[in-house]
């Protein structure tokens, strides 16, 4: 059953607390006034199944859930740390509408609810915040700047032998869990993690030589690790097939689900083995798998000196502001995403669709040199040539206008850095592309809320 309001928060215990404790700090008090608008919860109600709104166990109050997620993105806490800190803080309890004598939910409740609502609900809530700003604070989007950035996946630096080690460990672990469900005498999955570990240590010793022969030896050792993980993947598929054959009667669905999970992991491990084989033979690898836990993450090269290659996803951000002056702070539209390493103009139609959906036509739009003139004009046909500036390609207007727009465009780099440092946009802690969209959605929602509170001081 869907629960929207948290109900009565104040209790008799609050009467004995000092006034300083009962009153929220200034920043939380402003956020509390903005989040009190019931219109912000409308996207959750519309996305919730009608059949589940009035029946079943009551959910966590959506008012409390949204405030918990806002605190999470502003602080960078994990789910367990978030609930522990909120439980220990009287101010955060009051802000999240949790009574002093009330117990907070388990971290899995908040985590699963974020996944259940998905990225579409958060994007719609962000649109509600922007519409609220335009309606109540007379915000007018006269200028827009667009740029893309990499949101890193929560993975370690991938190497062939490390992926092989993770794969053989994971397959052996999953097979051990399924052993009670199999027929006695069924051949299991051999744990070859020690063999792959010896290969990895041999690679570390070989790399110290830094010679041409060392490279050949490393390729030979990688090939050995690839053969080990390929053999383990074949054994895992045989176990999954045996489990499917025994899926009869009671517990059949559980057996089928377990077999599907094992086959999915075996398929990813087989991809790792194929990648190693192609690398040894000097062939090109397309759609490289960089993580077994996050198969949607991809290697992305953006030309940075400190990080020439990043592993994750590309997100395109569009910030709307009232002017192009230095320090201008505006609202950010729901982020456009894409798998792999899409170009700037590949994601621009999604950003243009958000502008059209919000009914916004900025007077000026500035982008960096990664955009191409013709696809940009096709994505934004309503803007005149004089209104669009592409750095290094199309820079209309006087010298003063070009410099003003260039400074405004450069400020987008600072805004992205601000989002990464202050709102968790640097790295997505949720797996796969769907999880990344949820993570970035809450980050943008929290940022737009803070922007709105600044305008309503």
N, C-alpha and C positions, 0 to 999 in steps of 0.2 A: 504494500500500500504506500502510495506516494505521500510523503509528509513535507510540507513546505515551510511552515513556521516552527520555530523552536519552542514556542509557548512562553510561559512565565520564567524570567531569568532571575529577578530579584527574590531574595528570601529573607527570613528573620536574621540570618547570620550577617547580612550586609549592613544591618543597622548598627552593629558594634564596630564596624570598620571605619577608619578615618576617612574624611572626605577626599583626601588626596588619592586614596586607593580606589574609591568608588568612581572617580572621574577618570576618563580615558585621556591618555596623552594627546597632544594636539593633532598629530598626524593620523592616529587611529580614530580620533573623534571625527575628523573630516571624512575618512573612509567610511565610518559607520553611518554618517548621514547619507552618503551616496548609495551605499549598499542597502539602505532601508527602502529603496524604491522597489515595489513588488514587480514592476515591469521587467527587471533584470532576471526574474525567475520564469518568465513566460516561455523562453525557449526550452527550458527543462520540462515544463508541463506539456508542451506540444510534442516533444520527442518521446515522452513516456508513453508506453502502450496504454490505450484506453481501458483495456480489460484488467490492467494491473494497478489502476489508480485507486480503486476502492476496495481491493481485496488483498489478502496476504499479510505478511508481517510488516509493521510500519518501518519505513526506511529511516536512515539518518535524516534529520531536518535539512532541507536543501539550503536554507539560510546559513546554517552552521557549516555545511560542506563547502559552499562557495567561499566563505570567509577563511576557512582552514586552508583552502588552496591558494588564496591570495597571500596569506601569511607565509605559506610554503615558498612561493615564488619570490617573495620579497626578501626572504632570509636565506634561501638556499638549503634549508634543512631537508633531510629525508623524512619519510613518513613516520618512522618510529621516533626520531628526534622531535619532529613537529608536535606529535601528540604528547610527548613527555614534557616539552617546554610549555605548551599551552596548559597542561594540567598543573604545572608548578607556578604559573603566572596568573595573578588575579586580573591584571589588565587584559591579557590575552583571552582569559576565560570570558570576561564581560564582552569583549569585542566579538568573540565567536559565538556569543549567546548561549554559553554553557553555565548553568548555575554552579555556585560554589560547592554544593553538596552532590552535584551530578557527576557520574562517571563518564569519561570520554570513550568513544568507540575504539575498537581495535584498529591497528594500522591497516590491516587487510581490508576492512570495511571501506575506508577512504580510498585505498589503492584500487580496489575492484570497482568502486563507484565511478572513479575517474575514467577507467577503461570502458565501463558500460555506457556512460554518456557520450563518449567519443569526441572527435574534433569538431563535428558539425555544430554541436550545442555551444561549445566555447566560442566558435566563430560568430554564431548568431548573437551571443551575449556581447561580444565586442562591437558588433554593429549597433546593438541597442545603446551601448555607452556612447558611441559617436553620434547617434541620432539624438540622444539626451543632451549632449554638449551643444549641438546645433540648435536645439529647441530652447534650452534653458539658459545658456550662456552666450547665445548669439555668435557661436563660432562659425566662421566662414572660411572654407578651404580655398584660399586664393593661389597657393603654391604647393607643388608636390615634388618630392625627390624620391627616386627609385634606385635601389641597389640590391645586390645579392650577396649572401654570405654563406659560409659553411657551418652547419650545426653538427658538431662531432658526435659520433655514436659512442656509446659507453663500452669501448673495446680497447684492448691493449694493442700495441704495435704488432701487426700480423706478419709472421714468417711461415714458410712452408712447413718446417719441422714442428713449430709450435702448434699450428693448426692440426697437424697429424697427431701430436701428443694429446691435445684436447679431444680429438675425435675418438681415438682408441679408448681413452678413459671413459668418455661419455657412453660409448656403445657398451662397454663392459659393465658399467654401472647400471644402465637400463636393463641389460639382459639379466643381471643378478636379481633385480626386482621382479622379473617375470618368471623366474625359475619355479616358484611354487605353482604357477598356473600351467606349466608344461607337463607332458607325459614323462614318467620316469625313464631315464635312459636317453632323452633327447640331448643332442649335442648342443652345448651352449656357445658363448662367445669368449674366446680366450683374451685375457687382459695382456696386451702387448705394450703397455705403457713403459715398462722397464727397458724393453728393447729400443723403443723410440727415444727414451731418455738417454740411453747410451749413445745413440746417433747424434742427438742434440749436443751432448758434451764433446763428442768428437769434432763436430762442426766448430764449436767454440775454440778448441785447441788448434784446429787447422787454420782458422782465420787469423791467428796471431802471426803466421808466417808472412802474409801479405805478398805473395808471389803468384805468378801465373799458374803454377802447378796447384796452388791452394784452391783456386777457383774451380778447377776440374775435380779436385777431391770433394769440394763442397757439393757440387752438382751430383756426384756419385752417391754421396751420403744422403742427399735429399731424395734421390731416386729410391734408395733403400727404404727410407721412411714412407714414401708413397706406396711401395709394394706392401708394407706392413698394414697401412690403414686400408688399402684396397681389400686385403685378405680379411681384415676384421669386418669391413662393411658387407662382404659376401656372407660371412657367418651370421651377422645380425639379420640380414634379409631371410636367411634360412630359418632362423628362430621365429621371425615374424610370420613366415608362411606356416610354420608348425602351430603357432598360436592361433592363427585364423582357422586352421583345420579343426581345432578343438573348441571353437566358439559355438557351442551348442547349449541350449537350455538356459538355466539360471547363470547369470554372470557373463552371457555372451557379449553384451554390449561393452562391458568393461574390457573384455579380452580384445575386442575389435579396436577399441580406442587405444589400448596399449600397443597393439600391433601397428596401428597407424603412426603413433609417435615414434616407434622404433624404426619403421621404414622411412619416415621423414628424416630422422637423424642420419640413417645410413645413406640416404640419397645425398645429403650435404657432404658427408665424408667421402662419398664417391667423387663428388665434384672437386674436393681437395686433391684426391689422388690424380684426377685428370689434369688439374692445374699443374701439379708437380711434373707429370709426364710431359706436358706441352712445354714447360719451362726447360726441362732437360734437353728436349729436342730442338729448342730455339724457336718455337712457334709462338704466334701472338695469342694472348689470353684475353678474351672479351668477357665482360660481366664477371670480373674476378670476385670470388668469395673471400671476404676478409674476416668473417666471424661466423662461427657455428651457431652462436646464440642470437645474432642479429644478421640474418642472411640478406636483408635489403640494403645494408650499408655498402658503400662503394668508395674506392680510392679517388680522391679529387685533388687535382693540381691547380693551384691559383697563383703560382709564381711568388709565393712569400719566401723570404730568405730564411726566417726562423723555422717555418713549417712548409717545406716545398710540397709535401703530400699530406693531406688530411683524409681521415676516414669517417664518412658520415653521409650527410645529405645537404642538398642545396636549397636554400630558402630565399625568396625574393620579398623584400620589405618595401612598402610605400608609405612615406610619412607625409601627412597633410598639415600645413601650417597656414597661419593667416598672413604671413609676410616672409620675406627672405632676409630679414635682418640677422645679425650675429646673435647666436644664442636662442634663435626661434625654436620653440618646442610645440609640437603638434600631436596629432593622434595618428596611430599606425593602423592601417587596414589589416584584416585577416591575411595571414601570410600565404603566398603561393609556393607550392612545393613541387618537387619532381624527383623521380628516382634517377640514380646515376649522376651524371654531370651535365645537366641541360644548360644550354646557352641562355644568355639574358633574354633574348627575344622569344625563346621557347616558352618561358614563364610569363612574359609580359601580357599575353591575352588574358591570363587568369587575373592579373592585377587590374587590367582594364575592365574586366567584368565586375570586379569589386567596386570600382569607381562608378560604373554605370548602375549597379545595384543600389548604391547609396545616393544616386542622383547628384553626384558631384562632378563639376567640370572646372578644374583649376584654370586660372589664367596663365600660369607658367608651370612648365614641367621640365626638370633637369635630370639628366642621367649621365653615366660615365661613358668612357670610350668603348666599353664592351658591347654596347648596343649598336645595331645597324640601322641606317636611316630608313630604308624602304620598309622593313618589317615593323619598325616603330610607328611609322605613319599609318600602316595598315591596321595595327592594333588600336591606334588612337585617331580615328578619322575625324572626330569632332574638333580637334585642336588644329589651329592654323600653324603654318610653318614658322611664324615669328614667335609662337608660344612654346615651342619645343627646342631645347638646347641639348646637343650631344657633345660631350667634351672631345675636342680634337677633330670633330667631323662637321657638325652643323652648329654654328654659334652666331645666330642673327643678333641684330641690335647694335647699339653703340658700344664703344669700348667700356664705358662705365657700366652698361647693362651686362655685358659679358663677364666682367670681373665680379659684379654682384652675384650673378647666377653661379659662377664658378666657386665662390666662397660658400654659397648655400649648398651646392652639391658636395663640396668637401666635408661639410658638417655632417653629412650622412654617415661618414666613417666613424665620427665620434658618437653618433647616436647608436650605431651597431655595437661599438665598444661598451657603451653604457648599458645596453640590454644584456650583453654577455656578462659583464661584471656584476650588475645589480639585479638581474631578473632570471639568471640561469640559462640564457640562450647559448652559452658557450658549448654545452654538452647536454644531449638528451639522455636522461637516465631511464627512459622507457624504450623498450626494444621494438625493432621493426619500424616500417614507415608509418604505420598507423599510430604507434606510440610516439614517434617523433612529432607528428602533427598535433597530438594532444598536448605534448610538452610545450611546444612553441605557442600553441593557442593560449594556454594559461599564462605564459610569460607576457604575451602581447596584451591580454586582458588586464593583468595586474598593472602593466605600464600605463595603459590608457586610463585606468581608474585613478592612478596617481596624478596623471595630467589633468583629469577632470577635477580632482580635489584642489589642485593649484589654482584653477580658474574660478572655483567657487569660494575662495577665501573671503 
